């Protein structure tokens, strides 16, 4: 059995951050679904909402998509850092912090018992727009960091030998693509 790389030891803090972000993304998917569809039956009828509340609810769907995209970018960045055994940059830290701020605000808006949702929806679309700008900034920083650390495609091919191995036919000859 091959030895685990040094980056997969339990004392590596990036590994724990990756595990935490993955768990947070799984829990966020349920919050996104309930926030977009509406957790209560009266939220399924946008005709009962005031016009500024309808706009805020529609922008909430865009914010939900941005949170999922940012979370996947963060997971990809940390995964490549662990795989390539690289150091992280300031853009990853700042992008992760902005994503965390947007994520916390989104979750507090989607939980009905906190009471922030009613306040922020009474403000109108300005609060979700502000969260959307923060998340767009986080995504831009995460994409820029990903472009800095992404390895050449040949390293991906070498890391996945099963997918790129020659296919053997039934007669035993290899079929190359």
C-alpha positions as CSV (number, residue, x, y, z in Angstrom):
1,X,0.0,0.0,0.0
2,X,1.5,3.4,-0.9
3,X,2.3,5.9,1.7
4,X,0.2,8.9,2.2
5,X,1.8,12.2,1.0
6,X,2.9,14.5,3.8
7,X,0.1,17.0,2.9
8,X,-2.5,14.4,4.0
9,X,-1.2,14.1,7.6
10,X,-3.7,15.2,10.3
11,X,-1.5,18.0,11.5
12,X,-1.9,19.9,8.2
13,X,-4.3,22.8,8.8
14,X,-5.2,23.1,5.1
15,X,-6.6,19.5,5.2
16,X,-8.9,20.5,8.1
17,X,-9.9,23.7,6.3
18,X,-10.8,21.6,3.2
19,X,-12.9,19.2,5.3
20,X,-14.6,22.1,7.0
21,X,-15.4,23.8,3.8
22,X,-16.8,20.5,2.3
23,X,-19.0,20.0,5.3
24,X,-20.2,23.6,5.2
25,X,-21.0,23.2,1.5
26,X,-23.1,20.2,2.1
27,X,-25.0,22.0,4.8
28,X,-25.3,25.1,2.7
29,X,-27.0,23.2,-0.2
30,X,-30.1,22.6,2.1
31,X,-30.1,26.3,3.2
32,X,-29.8,27.4,-0.5
33,X,-32.7,25.2,-1.5
34,X,-35.0,26.4,1.3
35,X,-34.0,30.0,0.7
36,X,-34.7,29.9,-3.0
37,X,-37.9,27.9,-2.8
38,X,-39.0,29.4,0.5
39,X,-39.1,27.6,3.8
40,X,-42.8,28.3,4.5
41,X,-45.8,27.9,2.2
42,X,-46.6,31.6,2.2
43,X,-43.2,32.3,0.7
44,X,-44.1,30.3,-2.4
45,X,-46.6,33.0,-3.4
46,X,-44.6,36.1,-4.5
47,X,-47.9,37.9,-5.2
48,X,-48.3,38.4,-1.4
49,X,-44.9,40.1,-1.1
50,X,-44.4,43.8,-1.5
51,X,-42.6,44.8,-4.7
52,X,-39.3,45.6,-3.0
53,X,-39.5,42.2,-1.1
54,X,-40.1,40.4,-4.5
55,X,-36.9,42.0,-5.9
56,X,-35.0,41.1,-2.8
57,X,-36.2,37.5,-3.1
58,X,-35.2,37.2,-6.7
59,X,-31.7,38.6,-5.9
60,X,-31.5,36.0,-3.1
61,X,-31.5,33.3,-5.8
62,X,-28.5,34.9,-7.5
63,X,-26.7,35.2,-4.1
64,X,-27.4,31.5,-3.5
65,X,-25.8,30.5,-6.9
66,X,-22.8,32.8,-6.1
67,X,-22.3,31.1,-2.7
68,X,-22.3,27.6,-4.3
69,X,-19.8,28.8,-7.1
70,X,-17.6,30.5,-4.5
71,X,-17.6,27.4,-2.3
72,X,-16.7,25.1,-5.2
73,X,-13.8,27.5,-6.2
74,X,-12.5,27.5,-2.6
75,X,-12.6,23.7,-2.5
76,X,-10.8,23.5,-5.8
77,X,-8.1,26.0,-4.6
78,X,-7.5,24.2,-1.4
79,X,-7.5,20.8,-3.1
80,X,-4.9,21.9,-5.6
81,X,-2.8,23.4,-2.8
82,X,-2.8,20.1,-0.9
83,X,-2.1,18.1,-4.1
84,X,0.8,20.2,-5.3
85,X,2.0,21.0,-1.8
86,X,2.0,24.7,-2.4
87,X,1.7,27.7,-0.1
88,X,-1.5,29.8,-0.2
89,X,-1.5,33.4,-1.2
90,X,-3.2,36.5,0.1
91,X,-5.9,36.4,-2.6
92,X,-7.0,33.0,-1.3
93,X,-7.2,34.3,2.3
94,X,-9.1,37.5,1.3
95,X,-11.4,35.6,-1.1
96,X,-12.1,33.0,1.6
97,X,-12.9,35.7,4.1
98,X,-15.2,37.5,1.8
99,X,-16.9,34.3,0.9
100,X,-17.3,33.5,4.6
101,X,-18.9,36.9,5.3
102,X,-21.3,36.5,2.4
103,X,-22.1,33.0,3.5
104,X,-22.9,34.0,7.1
105,X,-25.1,36.9,6.0
106,X,-26.9,34.6,3.6
107,X,-27.5,31.9,6.2
108,X,-28.7,34.5,8.7
109,X,-31.1,35.8,6.0
110,X,-32.4,32.3,5.3
111,X,-33.1,31.3,8.9
112,X,-36.5,32.5,9.8
113,X,-36.1,32.3,13.6
114,X,-33.1,34.8,13.6
115,X,-35.4,37.7,12.5
116,X,-32.8,39.2,10.2
117,X,-34.7,38.1,7.1
118,X,-37.7,40.3,7.8
119,X,-35.5,43.3,8.5
120,X,-33.3,42.8,5.4
121,X,-36.3,42.2,3.1
122,X,-37.9,45.4,4.4
123,X,-34.8,47.3,3.3
124,X,-35.4,46.1,-0.2
125,X,-32.9,44.9,-2.8
126,X,-29.9,46.9,-1.4
127,X,-29.0,44.3,1.2
128,X,-28.9,41.3,-1.2
129,X,-27.1,43.5,-3.8
130,X,-24.4,44.3,-1.2
131,X,-24.0,40.6,-0.4
132,X,-23.9,39.9,-4.1
133,X,-21.1,42.4,-4.6
134,X,-19.1,40.9,-1.8
135,X,-19.5,37.4,-3.2
136,X,-18.5,38.6,-6.7
137,X,-15.3,40.1,-5.3
138,X,-14.7,36.8,-3.5
139,X,-15.2,34.8,-6.6
140,X,-12.8,37.1,-8.6
141,X,-10.1,36.7,-6.0
142,X,-10.6,32.9,-5.9
143,X,-10.4,32.6,-9.7
144,X,-7.3,34.7,-9.8
145,X,-5.7,32.5,-7.1
146,X,-6.7,29.4,-9.0
147,X,-5.1,30.7,-12.2
148,X,-1.9,31.2,-10.3
149,X,-1.7,27.7,-8.9
150,X,-3.4,25.5,-11.5
151,X,-0.8,23.0,-12.9
152,X,-0.4,22.1,-16.6
153,X,-2.9,19.5,-18.0
154,X,-0.2,16.9,-18.2
155,X,0.0,16.7,-14.4
156,X,-3.8,16.1,-14.3
157,X,-3.3,13.2,-16.8
158,X,-0.5,11.8,-14.7
159,X,-2.6,12.0,-11.5
160,X,-5.4,10.1,-13.1
161,X,-3.8,7.2,-14.9
162,X,-6.9,5.0,-14.9
163,X,-8.8,7.5,-17.1
164,X,-5.9,8.1,-19.5
165,X,-4.6,4.6,-19.7
166,X,-4.9,2.8,-23.1
167,X,-8.1,0.9,-23.5
168,X,-7.6,-2.9,-24.1
169,X,-10.0,-4.7,-26.4
170,X,-11.2,-8.2,-26.0
171,X,-8.5,-9.5,-28.3
172,X,-5.7,-8.1,-26.1
173,X,-4.6,-5.4,-28.4
174,X,-4.5,-1.9,-27.0
175,X,-6.6,0.8,-28.6
176,X,-5.0,4.2,-28.5
177,X,-7.0,7.4,-29.0
